[in-house]
Amino acid sequence: MISTTLFPGRYIQGANALKRLGQEISRYGNHGFLICDPFVYNNLLPEFQTSSENHIQLTAEKFGGECSDEEIERLFQIAQKVGSEVIVGIGGGKTLDTAKVVASKLKRPIAIAPTIASTDAPCSALSVIYSPTGEFKRYLFHSKNPDIVIVDTKIIAHAPSRFLISGMGDALATWFEAESCKIKYAGNMTGDTGSITAYALAKLCYNTLFEFGFLAKLACDSHVVTPALEHIVEANTLLSGLGFESGGLAAAHAIHNGLTILKQTHEYYHGEKVAIGTLASLILTGKPKDTIDEVFSFCESVGLPTTLCDIGLSEISDEELMKVAEAACAKGETIHNEPIPVVPEMVFSSLKTIDAIGKSRKNS
């Protein structure tokens, strides 16, 4: 049996780390094409350009908002026209995923600079492709992981804490999904089984969340960088990224994908929906009550969703919820990496159950 473990080329994290952007990417070429989310483009771009001007020429373009085939093609054409030697994505998860696809199409090196710690996308050789209106379409796998990942925790600390909390929701799934894949000998994102390194990092991710998550939220609320914040940013970004990609995905992310078919959920972040998927997966796989209580308590302590109402589904019908369950169980979905056979009725029942638990706990 062959196992495969995936890593980014270089991971750099700390306050003011983005001041090293030009220095780092100049090792790959003399002209960088920056794909920036709107906030970065409108507020932070001059700072990046000033700190980089002695190292590399930069051309910047504003990201359109969705990692869709249409937006990818638009940015690809611009990057090709200006003769970019290295692609740089700066912003949130969809911006970064889009930059990875553009770099892959151009066969150029890629540098990733997340300005929020809301998903585990930055380190992976994966992009999640959506429709222009936000519905999940497919996963797209790249031939390599990002060459550089630069995480500036000072910028992350000044973003709304909801982003950091969402990242914890995404990271919360990592160990449970990797453990399911380990038990079933299911493939990770390469199709091979995970390594003991991947499973150990997934467990470390889980432990880090529970030890430092609440303190990190408080630090982010206060817009300060503390050791707890640094630990959670690393858990959300590096540990979760390595854990999901090399350990594997299972029910939590499949349920997230199912939830995206409902427009009511589109204003909620990826990690918020993954948190609901993780809670449902605990019921689905028959986890002990102590584990279920522990995860509910963690979600409540940091402000992650624990009911369907928390992700905009207060009025959802059973028919709509069954459609979510059916989408989560589609052929090829990662829910089939669970060590038990899963059918839509089981997912439906699990979502109904966690909703009842969450409501009961709120009312107690």
The 8 nearest C-alpha neighbors of each residue, nearest first, counted from 0:
[[1, 2, 192, 191, 184, 3, 193, 194],
 [2, 0, 191, 192, 3, 193, 194, 190],
 [3, 1, 192, 191, 193, 194, 0, 4],
 [2, 4, 191, 193, 194, 192, 5, 1],
 [5, 3, 245, 194, 193, 197, 2, 6],
 [4, 6, 245, 3, 241, 244, 7, 144],
 [5, 7, 8, 144, 241, 4, 122, 123],
 [8, 6, 144, 145, 122, 9, 146, 147],
 [7, 9, 146, 147, 145, 6, 10, 144],
 [8, 10, 147, 7, 148, 146, 11, 145],
 [9, 11, 148, 147, 149, 12, 7, 8],
 [12, 10, 149, 150, 148, 9, 16, 13],
 [13, 11, 150, 151, 149, 16, 10, 152],
 [14, 12, 152, 151, 16, 15, 150, 11],
 [13, 15, 153, 152, 151, 16, 12, 224],
 [16, 14, 17, 151, 18, 153, 13, 152],
 [15, 17, 151, 13, 18, 14, 19, 12],
 [18, 16, 19, 20, 15, 151, 149, 150],
 [17, 19, 16, 20, 50, 15, 47, 21],
 [18, 20, 17, 22, 21, 16, 23, 50],
 [21, 19, 17, 23, 22, 18, 24, 51],
 [22, 20, 51, 54, 24, 23, 19, 25],
 [21, 23, 19, 25, 20, 54, 24, 51],
 [24, 22, 20, 21, 25, 19, 26, 147],
 [23, 25, 26, 21, 27, 22, 20, 110],
 [26, 24, 27, 28, 22, 23, 55, 21],
 [25, 27, 24, 28, 23, 22, 29, 21],
 [28, 26, 25, 24, 85, 108, 84, 29],
 [29, 27, 25, 84, 30, 26, 85, 24],
 [28, 30, 55, 25, 56, 84, 31, 27],
 [31, 29, 56, 84, 83, 57, 28, 55],
 [30, 32, 57, 85, 83, 86, 84, 56],
 [31, 33, 58, 86, 83, 59, 57, 87],
 [34, 32, 59, 87, 88, 58, 35, 60],
 [33, 35, 88, 60, 62, 61, 59, 87],
 [36, 34, 89, 61, 40, 62, 39, 90],
 [35, 37, 62, 90, 39, 38, 61, 94],
 [38, 36, 40, 39, 61, 41, 35, 62],
 [39, 37, 41, 40, 36, 42, 43, 35],
 [40, 38, 43, 42, 36, 37, 41, 35],
 [39, 41, 37, 44, 35, 38, 42, 61],
 [40, 42, 38, 39, 37, 43, 44, 36],
 [43, 41, 39, 40, 38, 44, 45, 37],
 [44, 42, 39, 46, 45, 40, 41, 47],
 [43, 45, 40, 47, 46, 39, 42, 48],
 [46, 44, 48, 47, 43, 49, 42, 40],
 [47, 45, 49, 44, 48, 43, 50, 18],
 [48, 46, 44, 50, 45, 49, 51, 43],
 [47, 49, 45, 51, 46, 50, 52, 44],
 [50, 48, 46, 51, 52, 47, 45, 53],
 [49, 51, 47, 48, 18, 52, 46, 21],
 [50, 52, 21, 48, 54, 49, 53, 47],
 [53, 51, 54, 49, 55, 48, 50, 56],
 [54, 52, 51, 55, 50, 21, 49, 56],
 [53, 55, 21, 51, 52, 22, 25, 56],
 [54, 56, 29, 52, 25, 21, 30, 51],
 [57, 55, 30, 29, 31, 52, 58, 54],
 [56, 58, 31, 30, 32, 55, 59, 33],
 [59, 57, 32, 33, 31, 56, 60, 30],
 [58, 60, 33, 32, 34, 57, 61, 35],
 [59, 61, 34, 33, 35, 62, 58, 40],
 [60, 62, 35, 36, 37, 34, 40, 63],
 [63, 61, 36, 35, 64, 34, 37, 94],
 [62, 64, 65, 61, 70, 36, 37, 66],
 [63, 65, 62, 66, 93, 94, 36, 37],
 [66, 64, 67, 131, 63, 93, 133, 129],
 [67, 65, 97, 93, 128, 129, 70, 96],
 [68, 66, 129, 69, 70, 65, 130, 128],
 [67, 69, 71, 70, 72, 66, 128, 130],
 [68, 70, 72, 67, 71, 73, 131, 66],
 [71, 69, 73, 67, 72, 68, 74, 66],
 [72, 70, 68, 74, 69, 73, 75, 97],
 [71, 73, 75, 69, 70, 74, 68, 76],
 [74, 72, 70, 76, 71, 75, 69, 77],
 [73, 75, 77, 71, 76, 72, 78, 70],
 [76, 74, 72, 78, 101, 77, 73, 71],
 [75, 77, 79, 74, 73, 78, 80, 72],
 [78, 76, 80, 74, 79, 75, 81, 73],
 [79, 77, 75, 81, 80, 76, 83, 74],
 [78, 80, 76, 82, 77, 81, 75, 83],
 [79, 81, 77, 78, 82, 76, 83, 75],
 [82, 80, 78, 79, 83, 77, 58, 32],
 [83, 81, 79, 80, 78, 84, 30, 32],
 [84, 82, 30, 32, 31, 85, 78, 81],
 [83, 85, 28, 30, 31, 107, 82, 29],
 [84, 86, 31, 108, 107, 83, 109, 28],
 [87, 85, 109, 32, 31, 102, 33, 108],
 [86, 88, 33, 110, 109, 111, 32, 34],
 [87, 89, 34, 95, 111, 98, 33, 112],
 [90, 88, 112, 35, 113, 34, 111, 87],
 [91, 89, 114, 113, 36, 94, 35, 39],
 [92, 90, 94, 113, 93, 115, 114, 95],
 [91, 93, 95, 94, 120, 96, 118, 90],
 [92, 94, 96, 66, 95, 91, 97, 65],
 [95, 93, 97, 92, 91, 96, 90, 36],
 [94, 96, 88, 98, 92, 97, 93, 99],
 [97, 95, 126, 93, 99, 98, 94, 92],
 [96, 98, 94, 100, 66, 99, 95, 71],
 [99, 97, 95, 101, 88, 100, 96, 102],
 [98, 100, 96, 102, 97, 101, 103, 95],
 [99, 101, 103, 97, 102, 98, 104, 96],
 [100, 102, 98, 104, 75, 103, 99, 105],
 [103, 101, 107, 105, 99, 100, 104, 86],
 [102, 104, 106, 100, 105, 101, 99, 107],
 [105, 103, 101, 102, 106, 100, 75, 107],
 [104, 106, 102, 107, 103, 101, 79, 75],
 [107, 105, 103, 104, 102, 108, 101, 109],
 [106, 108, 102, 105, 85, 84, 109, 103],
 [109, 107, 85, 86, 146, 102, 27, 110],
 [108, 110, 86, 145, 146, 87, 102, 85],
 [111, 109, 147, 87, 146, 148, 145, 86],
 [110, 112, 148, 88, 87, 147, 121, 149],
 [111, 113, 89, 149, 150, 148, 88, 114],
 [114, 112, 90, 115, 89, 91, 150, 111],
 [115, 113, 90, 155, 154, 91, 112, 89],
 [114, 116, 155, 113, 117, 91, 162, 158],
 [117, 115, 163, 166, 232, 118, 235, 162],
 [166, 116, 118, 162, 165, 163, 115, 270],
 [119, 117, 166, 120, 169, 116, 92, 235],
 [118, 120, 240, 236, 239, 235, 121, 169],
 [119, 121, 118, 123, 92, 122, 240, 96],
 [122, 120, 123, 119, 111, 236, 95, 113],
 [123, 121, 7, 240, 120, 145, 237, 144],
 [122, 124, 125, 144, 120, 121, 240, 244],
 [125, 123, 144, 141, 143, 140, 145, 142],
 [126, 124, 140, 123, 139, 141, 127, 138],
 [125, 127, 96, 139, 138, 128, 140, 100],
 [126, 128, 138, 137, 139, 129, 96, 125],
 [127, 129, 137, 66, 67, 136, 138, 126],
 [130, 128, 135, 136, 67, 134, 133, 66],
 [129, 131, 133, 134, 132, 67, 136, 135],
 [132, 130, 67, 133, 65, 129, 69, 134],
 [133, 131, 130, 134, 129, 65, 67, 265],
 [132, 134, 130, 129, 131, 135, 65, 265],
 [135, 133, 130, 129, 259, 260, 132, 136],
 [134, 136, 129, 256, 137, 259, 128, 133],
 [137, 135, 129, 128, 130, 134, 138, 127],
 [138, 136, 128, 127, 135, 139, 129, 126],
 [137, 139, 127, 126, 128, 140, 125, 136],
 [138, 140, 126, 125, 127, 137, 141, 128],
 [141, 139, 125, 124, 126, 138, 142, 188],
 [142, 140, 124, 143, 125, 103, 139, 144],
 [141, 143, 140, 124, 144, 103, 125, 106],
 [144, 142, 141, 124, 145, 7, 146, 123],
 [143, 145, 124, 7, 123, 146, 6, 122],
 [146, 144, 7, 109, 147, 110, 122, 8],
 [145, 147, 8, 109, 7, 110, 9, 108],
 [148, 146, 110, 9, 145, 8, 111, 10],
 [147, 149, 111, 10, 112, 110, 11, 9],
 [150, 148, 11, 112, 12, 10, 111, 147],
 [151, 149, 12, 112, 113, 152, 11, 16],
 [150, 152, 16, 14, 13, 15, 153, 154],
 [151, 153, 155, 14, 13, 154, 156, 150],
 [152, 154, 14, 156, 155, 151, 15, 224],
 [155, 153, 157, 152, 156, 151, 114, 158],
 [154, 156, 152, 115, 158, 157, 153, 114],
 [157, 155, 222, 219, 153, 154, 158, 223],
 [158, 156, 222, 154, 155, 159, 153, 219],
 [157, 159, 155, 156, 160, 115, 154, 162],
 [160, 158, 161, 162, 157, 220, 219, 163],
 [161, 159, 163, 162, 219, 220, 164, 158],
 [160, 162, 164, 159, 163, 165, 117, 302],
 [161, 163, 117, 165, 160, 164, 159, 115],
 [164, 162, 166, 160, 116, 117, 165, 161],
 [165, 163, 161, 167, 166, 162, 160, 168],
 [166, 164, 270, 168, 162, 117, 271, 167],
 [117, 167, 165, 118, 163, 169, 168, 164],
 [166, 168, 170, 164, 165, 169, 171, 235],
 [169, 167, 270, 274, 165, 171, 166, 170],
 [168, 170, 270, 166, 167, 171, 273, 172],
 [169, 171, 167, 239, 173, 172, 235, 168],
 [172, 170, 168, 169, 173, 167, 205, 274],
 [171, 173, 170, 175, 277, 169, 174, 176],
 [174, 172, 170, 176, 243, 171, 175, 201],
 [173, 175, 201, 177, 202, 176, 178, 172],
 [176, 174, 178, 172, 177, 173, 179, 171],
 [175, 177, 249, 179, 248, 178, 173, 174],
 [178, 176, 246, 174, 180, 247, 179, 175],
 [177, 179, 181, 175, 176, 180, 174, 182],
 [180, 178, 176, 182, 337, 181, 177, 338],
 [179, 181, 185, 177, 183, 178, 182, 184],
 [180, 182, 178, 184, 179, 183, 177, 185],
 [183, 181, 179, 180, 184, 178, 338, 185],
 [182, 184, 338, 185, 180, 181, 179, 337],
 [185, 183, 181, 180, 182, 192, 186, 193],
 [186, 184, 180, 183, 336, 192, 181, 187],
 [187, 185, 190, 192, 191, 247, 184, 188],
 [186, 188, 247, 190, 246, 189, 245, 192],
 [187, 189, 244, 190, 247, 245, 186, 191],
 [190, 188, 187, 191, 186, 3, 245, 244],
 [189, 191, 186, 187, 188, 192, 185, 3],
 [192, 190, 186, 2, 189, 187, 3, 1],
 [193, 191, 186, 2, 187, 185, 184, 3],
 [194, 192, 246, 2, 245, 187, 197, 3],
 [193, 195, 196, 197, 2, 4, 198, 3],
 [194, 196, 198, 197, 199, 193, 200, 246],
 [197, 195, 194, 199, 198, 200, 4, 193],
 [198, 196, 200, 194, 246, 242, 195, 199],
 [197, 199, 201, 195, 200, 196, 246, 202],
 [200, 198, 202, 196, 201, 197, 195, 203],
 [199, 201, 203, 197, 202, 198, 242, 238],
 [202, 200, 242, 174, 198, 204, 199, 203],
 [201, 203, 205, 199, 204, 174, 200, 206],
 [204, 202, 200, 206, 205, 201, 207, 199],
 [203, 205, 201, 207, 234, 202, 238, 206],
 [206, 204, 202, 208, 203, 207, 174, 171],
 [205, 207, 203, 209, 208, 204, 210, 202],
 [208, 206, 210, 204, 205, 209, 211, 203],
 [209, 207, 212, 205, 206, 211, 210, 204],
 [208, 210, 206, 207, 212, 211, 205, 297],
 [211, 209, 207, 208, 212, 206, 213, 214],
 [210, 212, 227, 214, 208, 213, 209, 207],
 [213, 211, 208, 215, 214, 209, 210, 216],
 [212, 214, 216, 215, 301, 211, 217, 300],
 [215, 213, 217, 216, 211, 212, 227, 218],
 [214, 216, 228, 227, 218, 212, 217, 213],
 [215, 217, 219, 213, 214, 218, 220, 212],
 [218, 216, 220, 214, 215, 219, 221, 213],
 [219, 217, 215, 221, 223, 220, 216, 222],
 [218, 220, 222, 156, 216, 221, 160, 217],
 [219, 221, 217, 218, 222, 160, 216, 159],
 [220, 222, 218, 219, 223, 217, 156, 157],
 [223, 221, 219, 156, 157, 220, 218, 224],
 [224, 222, 218, 221, 156, 219, 225, 153],
 [223, 225, 228, 156, 153, 218, 152, 222],
 [224, 226, 228, 227, 229, 223, 218, 215],
 [227, 225, 229, 228, 230, 224, 215, 231],
 [228, 226, 215, 230, 211, 225, 229, 214],
 [227, 229, 215, 225, 231, 230, 226, 224],
 [230, 228, 226, 232, 227, 231, 233, 225],
 [231, 229, 227, 233, 228, 232, 234, 226],
 [232, 230, 234, 228, 233, 229, 235, 227],
 [231, 233, 235, 229, 234, 230, 116, 236],
 [232, 234, 230, 236, 237, 231, 235, 229],
 [235, 233, 238, 231, 204, 232, 236, 239],
 [236, 234, 232, 166, 170, 239, 233, 119],
 [235, 237, 119, 233, 234, 240, 239, 232],
 [236, 238, 240, 233, 239, 234, 241, 235],
 [239, 237, 234, 241, 240, 204, 242, 200],
 [238, 240, 242, 170, 235, 241, 119, 237],
 [241, 239, 119, 237, 238, 242, 243, 122],
 [240, 242, 238, 244, 239, 243, 245, 237],
 [243, 241, 201, 239, 246, 197, 240, 245],
 [244, 242, 247, 246, 173, 240, 245, 241],
 [243, 245, 188, 241, 247, 242, 246, 240],
 [244, 246, 4, 193, 187, 242, 197, 243],
 [247, 245, 177, 193, 242, 243, 197, 187],
 [246, 248, 187, 243, 177, 244, 245, 188],
 [249, 247, 176, 333, 243, 177, 252, 187],
 [248, 250, 334, 333, 176, 336, 337, 251],
 [251, 249, 334, 253, 252, 280, 254, 333],
 [252, 250, 276, 277, 254, 253, 273, 280],
 [253, 251, 255, 254, 250, 273, 256, 249],
 [252, 254, 327, 256, 250, 255, 334, 251],
 [253, 255, 327, 257, 276, 256, 251, 252],
 [256, 254, 252, 258, 273, 253, 257, 272],
 [257, 255, 253, 254, 259, 258, 252, 135],
 [256, 258, 323, 327, 326, 254, 255, 259],
 [257, 259, 255, 256, 260, 323, 261, 254],
 [258, 260, 261, 256, 257, 134, 264, 135],
 [261, 259, 258, 134, 257, 262, 323, 135],
 [262, 260, 259, 263, 264, 258, 265, 323],
 [263, 261, 264, 265, 260, 259, 134, 266],
 [262, 264, 261, 311, 265, 312, 266, 310],
 [265, 263, 262, 267, 266, 311, 310, 261],
 [264, 266, 262, 267, 263, 259, 133, 261],
 [267, 265, 264, 268, 263, 262, 311, 310],
 [268, 266, 265, 264, 310, 271, 269, 272],
 [267, 269, 271, 270, 165, 272, 266, 265],
 [268, 270, 272, 271, 273, 267, 165, 169],
 [271, 269, 169, 165, 168, 273, 272, 268],
 [270, 272, 274, 165, 268, 273, 269, 168],
 [271, 273, 275, 274, 255, 270, 269, 276],
 [272, 274, 276, 270, 255, 275, 271, 169],
 [275, 273, 168, 277, 271, 276, 272, 270],
 [274, 276, 278, 272, 273, 277, 279, 305],
 [277, 275, 251, 273, 254, 279, 274, 278],
 [278, 276, 251, 280, 274, 279, 275, 172],
 [277, 279, 275, 281, 280, 276, 274, 353],
 [280, 278, 349, 276, 282, 277, 350, 281],
 [279, 281, 283, 277, 282, 278, 250, 251],
 [282, 280, 286, 278, 279, 284, 283, 285],
 [283, 281, 285, 279, 280, 284, 349, 286],
 [282, 284, 280, 281, 349, 285, 279, 345],
 [285, 283, 281, 282, 286, 280, 339, 337],
 [284, 286, 282, 283, 281, 287, 280, 288],
 [285, 287, 281, 284, 282, 290, 288, 291],
 [288, 286, 290, 289, 291, 285, 281, 292],
 [287, 289, 291, 290, 292, 286, 293, 285],
 [290, 288, 292, 287, 291, 293, 286, 294],
 [291, 289, 293, 288, 287, 292, 294, 286],
 [290, 292, 288, 294, 293, 289, 295, 287],
 [293, 291, 289, 295, 290, 294, 296, 288],
 [294, 292, 290, 296, 291, 295, 289, 297],
 [293, 295, 297, 291, 296, 292, 298, 290],
 [294, 296, 292, 298, 297, 293, 291, 299],
 [297, 295, 299, 293, 294, 298, 292, 300],
 [296, 298, 294, 300, 299, 295, 293, 301],
 [299, 297, 303, 295, 296, 300, 301, 302],
 [298, 300, 296, 302, 297, 301, 303, 295],
 [301, 299, 297, 298, 302, 296, 213, 303],
 [300, 302, 213, 298, 299, 303, 297, 164],
 [303, 301, 299, 300, 298, 304, 164, 161],
 [302, 304, 298, 301, 299, 271, 305, 168],
 [305, 303, 309, 306, 271, 275, 302, 298],
 [304, 306, 357, 275, 303, 309, 298, 295],
 [307, 305, 354, 357, 308, 309, 304, 358],
 [306, 308, 312, 309, 310, 354, 313, 311],
 [307, 309, 313, 312, 311, 306, 310, 314],
 [308, 310, 304, 307, 306, 311, 305, 312],
 [311, 309, 308, 307, 264, 312, 267, 304],
 [312, 310, 308, 263, 264, 309, 313, 307],
 [311, 313, 308, 307, 315, 314, 310, 263],
 [314, 312, 308, 315, 311, 307, 309, 310],
 [313, 315, 312, 316, 308, 311, 307, 317],
 [316, 314, 312, 313, 319, 317, 320, 318],
 [317, 315, 319, 318, 320, 314, 321, 312],
 [316, 318, 320, 319, 321, 315, 347, 322],
 [317, 319, 321, 316, 320, 322, 315, 323],
 [320, 318, 322, 316, 321, 317, 315, 323],
 [321, 319, 317, 323, 322, 318, 316, 324],
 [320, 322, 324, 318, 323, 319, 347, 317],
 [321, 323, 325, 319, 320, 324, 326, 318],
 [324, 322, 257, 320, 326, 321, 258, 325],
 [325, 323, 343, 321, 327, 346, 322, 326],
 [324, 326, 322, 343, 328, 327, 323, 321],
 [327, 325, 257, 329, 323, 328, 324, 322],
 [328, 326, 257, 253, 254, 324, 325, 329],
 [327, 329, 325, 326, 343, 332, 324, 334],
 [330, 328, 326, 332, 327, 331, 325, 334],
 [329, 331, 332, 328, 335, 326, 333, 327],
 [330, 332, 329, 333, 335, 328, 334, 336],
 [333, 331, 334, 329, 330, 253, 328, 335],
 [332, 334, 249, 335, 336, 253, 248, 250],
 [335, 333, 250, 249, 336, 332, 253, 337],
 [334, 336, 333, 337, 332, 341, 249, 340],
 [337, 335, 249, 334, 333, 185, 180, 338],
 [336, 338, 335, 179, 339, 249, 334, 180],
 [339, 337, 183, 179, 336, 182, 340, 180],
 [340, 338, 337, 341, 284, 335, 336, 183],
 [339, 341, 342, 338, 335, 337, 336, 334],
 [342, 340, 339, 345, 335, 343, 334, 328],
 [341, 343, 344, 345, 328, 340, 346, 325],
 [344, 342, 324, 325, 346, 345, 328, 347],
 [343, 345, 347, 346, 342, 348, 324, 321],
 [346, 344, 348, 343, 347, 342, 349, 341],
 [345, 347, 349, 343, 324, 348, 344, 350],
 [346, 348, 344, 350, 345, 324, 349, 321],
 [349, 347, 351, 345, 346, 350, 352, 344],
 [348, 350, 352, 346, 279, 351, 347, 282],
 [351, 349, 347, 353, 352, 279, 348, 354],
 [350, 352, 348, 354, 349, 353, 347, 355],
 [351, 353, 349, 355, 354, 350, 348, 356],
 [354, 352, 356, 355, 350, 351, 357, 279],
 [353, 355, 306, 357, 351, 352, 356, 307],
 [356, 354, 352, 358, 353, 357, 359, 351],
 [357, 355, 353, 359, 354, 358, 360, 352],
 [356, 358, 305, 354, 306, 360, 359, 355],
 [359, 357, 361, 355, 360, 356, 354, 362],
 [360, 358, 356, 362, 357, 361, 355, 363],
 [359, 361, 363, 357, 362, 358, 356, 355],
 [360, 362, 358, 359, 363, 357, 356, 305],
 [363, 361, 359, 360, 358, 357, 356, 355],
 [362, 360, 361, 359, 358, 357, 356, 355]]
